[in-house]
Amino acid sequence: MKKIAIIGGSILFVLILIGVATSSSDNQESNLSPEPAKQEVVEEASSTPKLEYEILDRVENKLDENISILIKPGEINPKAIADEIQKSCKKKCNISLFDDKKAFELDAEYTNKMLSYDVTVEEREAWKEKNTVFLADHLVATVGDSFGPYTEYPLKDSYYRELKGEK
């Protein structure tokens, strides 16, 4: 009788374990069903178009860094590129997006003229008259500590409109 009770108890114990294991695997299967949805989201995220740009210049100072970026003309999402570049900043940073390398070079030239004591006011004004429209048309956006929030075509201001003959 003792053996029958032990065997019966053992069988009951094994059946309980099998029931728990089956119940657990059913729960795991029900937990697995959302995974295909997660995989779809991952696939959608990985199908995001790769951002194409070139870093033309990156100047780090003690307090900030200034980054000039060349993007494709007609880029449909320059803000995404600016956001991506901001993630790489180690300090406060200023980002300029150009869609023409010549505009980047003109911007650097103007900065040098502004800092030079050897350039007269008349020379600066002549430079601005000659180059502002081109620069304004190809400086696609700026963002950063010195520039403020993301702004597209920041140089298309009243002076630009005056040079273009607009009101």
C-alpha positions, 0 to 999 in steps of 0.5 A: 500500500505504501508503494502504491501511494508513493507511485501514485504520488509520483505520477501525480507530481509528474502530471502536475509538472507536465501541466505546468510545463505545458501552461508555461509553453502556451504562455511563451507562445502567446508572448511570441505572437507580438514579435512579428510586429516588432520585426516589422517595425525594425524592418521599417526603421532599417528601411529609412533612407541613409542620410547623405552628407559630407563634413566640409569643416569641423572647428573645435574651440574651447567652448564650442564647435562649428561644423559645415556640412555639404548636402545634395542640392534639393535635399528633401530633409535637411533638418534630419541631417542637422539633427544627426550631426548634432548627435555627434557634437561633443560641446555646444555646436553650430551647424551650417548646411550648404548645398554647394561647396562654393557657398561654403568657400564664400562663407569662409571668405566672408568670415575672414574679411570680417575679422581682417583689419586690412579690408576696408568697409567699401571692400566688404560692401562690394564683396557682399553685393557680389556674393550675398545672393549666391551665398543666401541661395545655397546656405540651406540651414543653420542651427546651434548655440550661436545661430539659434533654432533650426532655420532654413535659408537664414540669409534670405532677408531684406538685404537679399530681397533688395539685391534681387530687386524684390520688395 
